[in-house]
Amino acid sequence: MIPQFEFAVFVWTSYAIFAIIVAWQIFQPILRRRRLEAEIREELALSQGEYSNDPHP
């Protein structure tokens, strides 16, 4: 048996974990920015009196 294949599972698993972490590091700030922008828009609407929970104004 080729000695390199003995460790293939460990190597590919580490590559997969690395890729997941890198993807999360890219994706998570995008989600955080969208959430913060929505909060800012909501606070702005509340301060200007444009936001209402009443479905029938």
CNS distance restraints for C-alpha pairs under 8 A (distance, minus, plus):
assign (resid   1 and name CA) (resid   5 and name CA) 7.78 0.50 0.50
assign (resid   2 and name CA) (resid   6 and name CA) 7.54 0.50 0.50
assign (resid   3 and name CA) (resid   7 and name CA) 7.80 0.50 0.50
assign (resid   4 and name CA) (resid   8 and name CA) 6.74 0.50 0.50
assign (resid   7 and name CA) (resid  11 and name CA) 6.24 0.50 0.50
assign (resid   8 and name CA) (resid  12 and name CA) 6.00 0.50 0.50
assign (resid   9 and name CA) (resid  13 and name CA) 5.91 0.50 0.50
assign (resid  10 and name CA) (resid  14 and name CA) 6.12 0.50 0.50
assign (resid  11 and name CA) (resid  15 and name CA) 6.27 0.50 0.50
assign (resid  12 and name CA) (resid  16 and name CA) 6.12 0.50 0.50
assign (resid  13 and name CA) (resid  17 and name CA) 6.19 0.50 0.50
assign (resid  14 and name CA) (resid  18 and name CA) 6.06 0.50 0.50
assign (resid  15 and name CA) (resid  19 and name CA) 6.15 0.50 0.50
assign (resid  16 and name CA) (resid  20 and name CA) 6.20 0.50 0.50
assign (resid  17 and name CA) (resid  21 and name CA) 6.22 0.50 0.50
assign (resid  18 and name CA) (resid  22 and name CA) 6.18 0.50 0.50
assign (resid  19 and name CA) (resid  23 and name CA) 6.05 0.50 0.50
assign (resid  20 and name CA) (resid  24 and name CA) 6.11 0.50 0.50
assign (resid  21 and name CA) (resid  25 and name CA) 6.14 0.50 0.50
assign (resid  22 and name CA) (resid  26 and name CA) 6.40 0.50 0.50
assign (resid  23 and name CA) (resid  27 and name CA) 6.04 0.50 0.50
assign (resid  24 and name CA) (resid  28 and name CA) 5.64 0.50 0.50
assign (resid  25 and name CA) (resid  29 and name CA) 7.11 0.50 0.50
assign (resid  26 and name CA) (resid  30 and name CA) 7.19 0.50 0.50
assign (resid  27 and name CA) (resid  31 and name CA) 6.54 0.50 0.50
assign (resid  28 and name CA) (resid  32 and name CA) 6.20 0.50 0.50
assign (resid  29 and name CA) (resid  33 and name CA) 6.02 0.50 0.50
assign (resid  30 and name CA) (resid  34 and name CA) 6.34 0.50 0.50
assign (resid  31 and name CA) (resid  35 and name CA) 6.21 0.50 0.50
assign (resid  32 and name CA) (resid  36 and name CA) 6.14 0.50 0.50
assign (resid  33 and name CA) (resid  37 and name CA) 6.08 0.50 0.50
assign (resid  34 and name CA) (resid  38 and name CA) 6.20 0.50 0.50
assign (resid  35 and name CA) (resid  39 and name CA) 6.27 0.50 0.50
assign (resid  36 and name CA) (resid  40 and name CA) 6.15 0.50 0.50
assign (resid  37 and name CA) (resid  41 and name CA) 6.14 0.50 0.50
assign (resid  38 and name CA) (resid  42 and name CA) 6.13 0.50 0.50
assign (resid  39 and name CA) (resid  43 and name CA) 6.13 0.50 0.50
assign (resid  40 and name CA) (resid  44 and name CA) 6.06 0.50 0.50
assign (resid  41 and name CA) (resid  45 and name CA) 6.13 0.50 0.50
assign (resid  42 and name CA) (resid  46 and name CA) 6.12 0.50 0.50
assign (resid  42 and name CA) (resid  51 and name CA) 7.49 0.50 0.50
assign (resid  43 and name CA) (resid  47 and name CA) 6.12 0.50 0.50
assign (resid  44 and name CA) (resid  48 and name CA) 6.20 0.50 0.50
assign (resid  45 and name CA) (resid  49 and name CA) 6.01 0.50 0.50
assign (resid  45 and name CA) (resid  50 and name CA) 5.00 0.50 0.50
assign (resid  45 and name CA) (resid  51 and name CA) 5.21 0.50 0.50
assign (resid  46 and name CA) (resid  50 and name CA) 6.13 0.50 0.50
assign (resid  46 and name CA) (resid  51 and name CA) 5.20 0.50 0.50
assign (resid  46 and name CA) (resid  52 and name CA) 7.92 0.50 0.50
